[in-house]
Amino acid sequence: MKTIVTGVVCAVLGAAGGYGLSTVMGGSEGGAVKADLSTDVAKMNYVNSFNGVQILKEQGVDIDTASSVQGIKDALAGKESAVSQQDAIAAFQKFSDEKHKKAAAEQEAILKKNLADGEAFLAKKREEEGVVALESGLMYKVIKQGDGVKPTVKDQVKVHYHGTLIDGTVFDSSVDRGEPITFGLGRVIQGWQEGVALMPVGSKYEFYIPSDLAYGESGGGPIGPGATLVFDVELLDVIKADEDVKKD
């Protein structure tokens, strides 16, 4: 915590440097003194100030110009800090705790919305002609039925796929990349393991995967917590586990 506090305090002091230059150096209150950035020292001070502001903004810290400038003035005058290390740690800890609580509340709200939207989406899909609903909650529609072998979770599969959220947002697509992908079926989400195992080679299915068979309440990357997913999957080939062993 001490290292974090020290770093952020330095950023605060640096951030005030450019903004409050006229006040610190005796400039007029209404007009800032334009800095001469031709020297290396000036450039280092400017970059420190600029980056400090950017860091604080990214962390969600409000910039209080008066206290920031006072910190610079006290440091330049060789005074002791008006804020003790203990008080600084307490302030940053409180800020961090409140930030985490806010983020957790926002995440919970997103989770509840995604779960509700997913349930409504799946309920509607369940009524569509050609959609098969499995006991696990996985649903699918056959776009094209092949006649090749079916994979098991021990096999490698070569597929083309197009993954979207229920609003149509694309989060991953080998189709868009123009190149199929090969991977172990047992290494992907449960919805894929169960669904792709139903497909003979040459098939193309559309899967509707509830969050508990996908990325769950945590989500990941562009996939929010509790998100229901839609995948168009074309099974191009299966490398059976025993064939893979023989190659080795």
C-alpha positions, 0 to 999 in steps of 0.5 A: 500500500505504501508504494501505491500511495507514494506513486499516486501522491507523486502523480498528484504533485506532478499533475498540479505542476502544469496546471498551477504553474502561474500560481506557484511561480507568482503569475497572475491568477487569471492567466497561466504562464506559458511554459518554455519546453525547449529544455530537457528539464522542462520536457521531463517536468511537463511529461510528469505533469501530463502523465500524472493527470492521465493516470488520475483520470483513468483511476477515477480520482477527481483533480483538486487544483488547490490542494495539488498546488499547495503540495507543490508549494510546500515541497518547493519550500522544503516543508513537511507534508501537511498530510501524514502518511497514515492519513494518505494511506487511509484516504487511498484505501477508502477511495479504493474500497468505494471504487471496488464496491461501485464496480461490484454493484455495476457488475451485479446489475449487468449480471441480472440484466444479462440473465433476464435478457438471456432467459427471455431470448431462449424462451422465444427461441424455444418456440421457433420451428426447428429449434431443439432444446436439450435437458441441459439448457442447450438449444440448437437448430440444424442448418445443414446435416452432414453424414460424417463421423461425430466427435467426442470430447477426447477428439480434435475438431476443425471448425468454422464458427461465428460467435455473437451476443444475443443482440448480434454483437460479434465477439469472435469469428473464424469466418470473419478471419477467413481461417478455420481453427482446430482444437481439442473439443474437451478444452472449450466451454460446456455448451460447445462440448455438448453441442459439437458432439452431436454434429456429424462432419459436414454439418452446420448448426446454430447453437443457443448457449445459456451462460451456465454452459458458457462463461458463467457469472464472470464472463470474459473480455467482450462477453459480459457476466451471465451472457447467453451466446449464439454460435454458428458452427460448421464442423469440417473435420474430426481428428480422432484421439486414437489417430492423434496418438498414432501420429505421435 
